[in-house]
């Protein structure tokens, strides 16, 4: 196996030399010109890094790259070297098909854990503890062990303070003070899109559908039900809507204004295999930070 040459200049050269001298105590540069450093012992070979004595030593930050996707694919990483970082999105699911309605309830599912596979085999797996329990949206950072919960699952059963809008049961609304608010001044961003929220019994729409639907209004953090009076003849006011909900509760999921973090146990980072590595999660997309050595 031949020695591996890294080409650097200026501050990058200083960082590389300083990094090696700090971490590889028995390694000294055999040459150190203005543009390159060739180390006296092999650090990285075309087949992968030298482990053993050097295990646990992290390459320079300038060698890091990121891959994202579902799956995230790495084809230029350092074989045999652990990932620098690995995280997975956590997304809710919704079973069934067609528009949700009181007669076509489409249950919303969450996640009790997350597993990431590498080339089809389990690389890392975490089960969520009793708190927070089932997660309906978020990110799991395996390296740090931090679970960030970004969405709330909420049951609306008529115990809430609903009010009418426009003086009839045409539209009813309830406050959701923990819901994500509007982040821009663009009026088109006022209503939440269906890909960020869900309801099991009504379609979530960003624009009034002219039929029973549920809408999330970000500027005032409220949930609206449009055309409520068309759902059942008994619904004629906010009070009768609440009574109907008492017998027909609906469930919603929406993003939180302030995500909540939980510290779980950090996980050991998987090693990159030779060739292409494909990382996939059973909960959503994956982000991988890995090391890719410069060309010799």
N, C-alpha and C positions, 0 to 999 in steps of 0.2 A: 504494500500500500504506500503510495507516494505522499510526501508532505503536501499540505494544502496551503496555498498562498492567498492571503487576503490583501486586497489593494485598497488603501485608504489615503486620505490626505488631510492636512490641517487638523481641526478639532476631532474629526472622525478617526484619524490616525492616533491621536492622543488617547481617545476613548478606548480604542481597540487594544493598544499596548497596555494602558493602565488596567483595563479589565483583566487581561491575561495575567499580568504580574500579580494582581490582587488575588486572583482565584486559582491560578495554577502555580503554586508556590515553588515547584521544582522546574519550571519552564522559563527559559530566558531566550530572547530573540537572538538568532544567529546572525541576522542582518537587520538593520533598521535604517533605511534610507528615508528620504523625504516623501516617498510615494508608496512604499510597501514594507511589509513585515513578513518574514518567513520564520515560523516558530520551530524551535529545535526538536520538539516532539509533536507527533501528529495530534491535531485537535479534531479535525474533520477529514474524513476520507470520502471518496466517491461512493463507498458502500455504506457510509453512515459515520456517526461520531465514535470516538474511542470512549468506551464507558469504563467501568471499574474504578480506577484511581480518580477519574474525572467526573464520576456520576454525581449529579446534583448541582453541577456548575452550569450556570445559565449563559448562553451566548449573548453577545451585545444586543441591545434593544434595536439597533439598526437592522438586525437580521430578521425582525418580526414581520410577518404578513398576516392578513386577515382574509378569511373566506366565509361567505354567508350564503344561505340558501336552504332549500328543502328538497334534496339534501345539500349540505355544504361539501364541496369537493376540493381536495388538496392533491396536487400532482407534482409540486416542486419543493416539498418539505424535506427536512433532514431525517432520513430513515433511522429509527431506533431512538430518536430524541423525544422526550415528552412534550406535549402541547404546552404553550404558555397560558392559554385560556380556552374555556369551553363553556358556552351557555346555550340554553334552549328556550324558545318562546313557549308559553302555555296559553292555549286558545280553548274557548268553550266549544262544545259541539251542539248540534240540534238535530234530533232524529226526525224521521218522517219526510214528507214531501208536500209541495204546494204551500199556499199561504196559510199561516196559522189562523185559527178562528176558534170560537168556543165549541164548534163541532169538529174541528180538526186540530186538536191540541198537539203541538210538537214539542215534547220535553227538551229542556236545555240541560246538557251534561257538563260536568266539570272534571277535574283531574285530581286523583288522590296521590299521584306521584309522576315521575318522568323518567324515561329510559332513553339513552342515546346509544345507537349501534354504530360500529365502525366496520365497514365492509360486511354488514349483515350480522355481526356478532356483538353482543352486549359489551359496550366500552365502559359505561358508568350508569348507575341507576340509583334513584333517591325516592323514598316514600315520604310524603308529607306528614308531619306530626298532627296530633289532635288540634292544635292551634298552629296554623290557620285552618286545618282540615281540607275540605275540597276546595280547589282553586279553579276559578273560571276565567282567569286572564292574568298573565304576568310573565316573569322571566326568572329562570333558575340559573345562577352563576355557580357552576360546579367547583371552580378553583377556589373561590372565596367562601362558598357555602351560603351565600346570601340569596334568599328567595324574595323577589319583589312582586307583591300582589297588586295588580292594576285595575281589577274589575270586581264589582259586587253583584252577588245574586240576591235578589230581593223578592219577597212574596207580598203582593198587594191584595189584602183581604177585606177591605172596607173599614178597617180600624183607623185608617189614615184620615187626615183632614182634606177632603176633596172639595173643590169649589167649581162652580160653573163659569164658563167664559162665554160672553155674548148673551147672557141672560136665560139660557135654556140648557137642556141636556145635549144640545148639539155637540158641545165640547166640554169636557171636564178635565180638571188638572189637579196635580198634587205636587208639593215641593219635594225636591231631592237634593238637599243642600250638600251632600257629599259627592254629587255627580260632577264630572269634569265640566268646567265652564268653557266659554268661548275664548279661544287663544288668539284670535285675529279680529280685526275690525271689519272683515269682509262679511256682508249680510248673507252671502251664500253659504257661509260656514256656521250659521246660527242653528241649524237643525242637524242632529247627528245622523250619519249615514248608517244603513242597516248592517254594514260590515263591522261596526264597532260596538253594536248593542243588539239585543234580541228580546223577544217576548214569545212565550209559548202559546198564547191564545189570540194574538192579533199581529198583523204584519207591521213591522217597523219601517216607516217611510220618512224620507227627508222632505217630501212635498205632499200636501194634502191630496189624498187619493180619491176623495169624494165618496168614500165608503168607510166602514169602521176600520180604524187603524190606530196605531200608537206612535207618538212622536216625542223625541227628547229635545227640549229647547234649551240650548246651552247658555244664552245670555242671562237667564233668570234661574237656571238649574231647576227646571220643572218637567214633569212628565204629563203629556196631554193625551187624552183619548178623544179622537174625533168621531163624530157620528155615533156617539154612544146610544142615542135613542133608537138607532136602527138595529142594535144588537138584540133588544128585547122590548116588547111593548110596555113592560112595566117601568122602564127607565124613562122618567120624565123630569128628574131633578138630581141634584147632587146627592140628596138623601136616598132616593130610590136607587141610584147608581151604587152607593155604598152598600145598600141592602143586597143588591144583586151580587156584588163582589163577595159578600159574606157567604153566599151559596156557591159562587163560581170564582174562587180566587185565581189570579193570574200571576205568573212569575216572569221577572225581567232580569236582564243582565246589562249593566252599563259601566263605562270606565269611571274610575274614581278621580276626584279632583286632586287628592293627595295619596299616591301609592303608599302601601304599607310594607315594610321590610321585616323579614324574620331571619335570624341567624341559625342556619343549620350546620351540620358538620361539613367542612371542606372535603372534597374528594380528590383522590390521587389522579393526576392527569394521565390519560392513555398515551402510549408510545406510537409514533407514526410508523406504519409499515412501509416497506419498500414499494415503490410504484405509486399508484393512485389510491387515495384514501377517501372514502365516502362516508360522511357522518350524517345520520338521520335521527330525528327524535319522534316519539309517538305522540307529541303534543303540539308540534308546530315547527317553525324554522330553526336552524342552528347557526351559531356564529363560532368560528374556530380561529384562534390566534396561534400561529405556529412559527417555527424557525426555518428560514430558507437561506442556506449559505451562499455567499457571493460566488460568482463563477471563478474558478482557479485561473 
